[in-house]
Amino acid sequence: MQQQLQARNTERLEIFAGNVTGTQEFPMEFVPELTVRSATDSIANRMALPTDVTWTLRDDSSSAYLDEDAPIGDQLERGAHVTITPKAHLGGGK
């Protein structure tokens, strides 16, 4: 069991991240335990996206938005393609 934990801690998850306009796409590597929120911040930084915008990730194969608080390795497979998009805050909040 200890060897399995050590192996998981050293594995890297490679994904391909693009922006909504399709003008940028980068391979990115993360430890699977990293939260999606932290991965999104890293992707936005690499793409030099505005810092006054909240960003989110969408899985291109399913069109589902990823859970920001969950580990990225629990939601994506190696080689997945994601799109970073501005997070829309829609609704009737006051």
Backbone bond lengths (Angstrom), bond angles and torsions (degrees), N, CA, C in turn:
res aa  C-N    CA-C-N  psi(-1)  N-CA   C-N-CA  omega(-1)  CA-C   N-CA-C  phi
1 M - - - 1.448 - - 1.529 110.22 -
2 Q 1.318 117.62 -42.08 1.461 121.45 178.72 1.523 110.82 -59.76
3 Q 1.346 117.30 -39.44 1.464 120.58 178.83 1.520 111.00 -65.21
4 Q 1.342 117.65 -37.35 1.460 121.07 177.97 1.528 110.77 -63.86
5 L 1.326 116.58 -42.52 1.460 120.34 178.70 1.518 110.89 -64.56
6 Q 1.323 117.06 -43.10 1.459 120.17 178.59 1.525 111.10 -63.63
7 A 1.318 117.12 -40.29 1.461 120.56 179.82 1.521 110.29 -64.42
8 R 1.308 117.30 -42.75 1.468 120.22 -179.85 1.523 110.73 -64.81
9 N 1.313 117.96 -37.79 1.458 121.43 -179.35 1.526 112.74 -67.19
10 T 1.333 117.88 -23.77 1.460 120.28 -178.62 1.523 112.46 -98.57
11 E 1.335 118.10 -12.74 1.455 121.05 179.02 1.526 109.55 -70.75
12 R 1.310 114.85 147.21 1.460 120.94 177.12 1.526 107.72 -118.07
13 L 1.307 115.35 142.49 1.450 121.90 177.76 1.521 107.56 -102.63
14 E 1.335 116.93 113.55 1.455 120.07 177.58 1.520 108.82 -95.41
15 I 1.328 115.86 127.68 1.454 122.29 175.75 1.526 108.10 -129.47
16 F 1.307 116.17 171.05 1.456 121.68 177.08 1.518 107.72 -119.08
17 A 1.329 115.98 120.30 1.455 121.77 -175.71 1.523 110.25 -111.19
18 G 1.325 115.58 128.92 1.454 121.12 177.68 1.521 110.58 -123.82
19 N 1.334 114.98 163.91 1.463 118.52 176.11 1.529 109.59 -96.21
20 V 1.340 117.05 171.19 1.459 120.88 -173.48 1.523 113.11 -68.05
21 T 1.314 117.83 -22.49 1.461 119.45 179.85 1.519 112.15 -87.37
22 G 1.316 117.59 -9.64 1.451 121.51 -179.47 1.520 114.33 75.62
23 T 1.323 116.73 13.80 1.464 120.14 -178.59 1.520 113.39 -88.97
24 Q 1.325 116.67 -13.76 1.462 120.44 178.51 1.523 109.16 -135.17
25 E 1.317 115.57 140.58 1.458 121.34 169.81 1.519 107.12 -151.73
26 F 1.322 115.20 130.42 1.456 121.32 -178.00 1.516 110.35 -130.98
27 P 1.328 116.96 143.04 1.461 118.23 166.92 1.529 107.55 -75.22
28 M 1.300 116.66 138.16 1.462 121.98 -179.78 1.522 107.62 -132.42
29 E 1.327 116.03 144.90 1.463 121.01 176.83 1.516 109.74 -120.42
30 F 1.325 114.67 136.42 1.460 121.00 179.79 1.521 109.81 -137.73
31 V 1.320 116.35 155.17 1.464 119.21 168.05 1.525 105.75 -74.49
32 P 1.311 118.30 138.65 1.460 121.06 -174.96 1.534 114.23 -58.41
33 E 1.331 117.63 -25.23 1.456 121.47 -176.96 1.532 113.25 -79.67
34 L 1.331 117.64 -10.42 1.462 121.36 -178.61 1.521 109.98 -65.00
35 T 1.327 116.87 138.38 1.463 118.96 177.79 1.525 110.10 -69.38
36 V 1.309 115.08 152.98 1.459 120.47 178.03 1.526 110.02 -60.09
37 R 1.313 117.66 -37.77 1.470 120.82 179.32 1.531 110.80 -57.83
38 S 1.319 117.01 -44.78 1.469 120.44 179.08 1.522 111.31 -67.13
39 A 1.324 116.86 -39.57 1.466 120.23 177.28 1.525 110.41 -64.36
40 T 1.316 116.89 -41.07 1.466 121.42 179.26 1.521 110.32 -61.98
41 D 1.319 117.06 -43.29 1.469 120.74 177.39 1.519 111.04 -59.60
42 S 1.319 116.47 -41.39 1.465 121.37 -179.93 1.528 110.92 -65.59
43 I 1.315 116.68 -42.68 1.467 121.24 178.87 1.526 110.48 -64.62
44 A 1.339 116.91 -45.57 1.467 120.60 179.55 1.527 110.70 -60.56
45 N 1.315 116.86 -39.95 1.458 121.45 178.16 1.529 110.83 -64.09
46 R 1.316 116.64 -45.72 1.475 120.69 -179.93 1.519 112.02 -61.99
47 M 1.342 116.42 -34.38 1.458 120.74 -179.82 1.529 112.86 -87.52
48 A 1.331 116.15 0.27 1.467 122.15 -178.77 1.531 111.20 56.09
49 L 1.335 115.57 43.38 1.462 121.29 178.07 1.523 109.48 -81.39
50 P 1.325 117.50 155.94 1.467 120.37 -178.78 1.527 112.26 -56.72
51 T 1.316 115.54 141.23 1.470 120.42 -178.20 1.529 112.57 -87.84
52 D 1.329 117.69 -9.11 1.463 120.11 179.71 1.533 111.74 -92.60
53 V 1.317 116.97 14.10 1.461 123.25 179.44 1.520 107.87 -117.70
54 T 1.329 116.70 140.12 1.460 120.94 173.12 1.517 107.41 -87.96
55 W 1.329 116.47 126.69 1.460 122.49 -176.18 1.516 110.40 -108.63
56 T 1.321 115.59 153.85 1.458 122.12 177.15 1.525 108.70 -139.88
57 L 1.329 116.75 163.34 1.464 121.48 -179.47 1.522 110.87 -111.88
58 R 1.330 115.22 139.41 1.458 122.87 176.47 1.526 108.69 -120.15
59 D 1.311 116.12 130.49 1.466 122.11 177.42 1.527 107.91 -75.01
60 D 1.330 117.29 119.04 1.463 120.83 -176.19 1.527 113.23 -65.04
61 S 1.325 118.36 -29.56 1.469 119.94 -176.97 1.526 112.47 -75.70
62 S 1.319 117.69 -29.90 1.464 120.36 -177.74 1.531 113.02 -114.55
63 S 1.316 117.28 -12.87 1.474 124.50 -175.22 1.525 112.43 66.74
64 A 1.329 117.30 11.37 1.464 121.10 179.60 1.525 110.08 -84.37
65 Y 1.323 115.26 142.19 1.460 120.33 172.99 1.515 108.33 -80.50
66 L 1.320 116.58 140.03 1.459 121.20 -177.45 1.520 110.43 -80.76
67 D 1.319 115.58 148.82 1.466 122.45 176.10 1.519 107.77 -72.64
68 E 1.323 116.76 116.54 1.466 121.87 -174.10 1.515 114.21 -64.04
69 D 1.318 117.51 -27.38 1.461 120.96 -175.76 1.523 113.56 -92.34
70 A 1.316 117.28 -8.53 1.466 121.40 -177.93 1.536 110.25 -94.07
71 P 1.315 116.96 157.13 1.465 120.31 177.66 1.523 111.39 -63.27
72 I 1.323 115.45 141.24 1.462 120.41 -179.45 1.522 111.36 -65.05
73 G 1.326 117.31 -33.82 1.461 121.27 179.78 1.506 114.28 -68.21
74 D 1.331 117.66 -18.38 1.462 121.43 176.86 1.529 111.50 -83.82
75 Q 1.339 117.11 -11.10 1.458 120.19 -173.62 1.528 114.35 -117.50
76 L 1.319 116.78 -18.36 1.454 120.60 -177.20 1.511 111.25 -129.86
77 E 1.314 115.37 150.02 1.457 122.48 172.86 1.518 108.56 -95.02
78 R 1.305 116.84 157.36 1.463 121.89 174.42 1.535 109.32 -55.25
79 G 1.329 116.29 134.76 1.462 121.66 179.50 1.510 114.56 87.65
80 A 1.337 117.35 0.95 1.465 120.64 -179.89 1.531 110.59 -63.28
81 H 1.320 114.96 151.93 1.459 121.64 175.12 1.529 107.59 -109.80
82 V 1.325 115.06 130.61 1.460 121.04 178.30 1.524 109.16 -126.94
83 T 1.326 114.63 158.01 1.453 121.11 175.38 1.516 108.14 -120.52
84 I 1.329 115.69 131.34 1.457 120.51 176.07 1.531 107.09 -89.09
85 T 1.325 115.45 128.80 1.459 120.74 -176.72 1.528 109.63 -133.72
86 P 1.330 116.70 154.45 1.459 118.52 173.56 1.528 108.78 -64.34
87 K 1.306 116.26 140.22 1.458 120.37 179.74 1.521 108.25 -81.14
88 A 1.306 115.70 119.02 1.469 120.78 179.88 1.525 109.29 -85.76
89 H 1.300 115.19 126.41 1.468 120.68 177.12 1.523 107.67 -103.14
90 L 1.314 115.30 83.68 1.452 121.25 -178.49 1.515 109.61 -99.67
91 G 1.286 115.94 148.96 1.456 119.65 176.51 1.497 111.39 137.59
92 G 1.292 115.01 -179.44 1.449 121.53 -173.46 1.512 114.90 -99.99
93 G 1.305 118.27 31.70 1.456 120.36 178.96 1.528 111.62 -69.67
94 K 1.320 116.35 151.47 1.484 120.49 178.97 1.489 111.06 -106.43
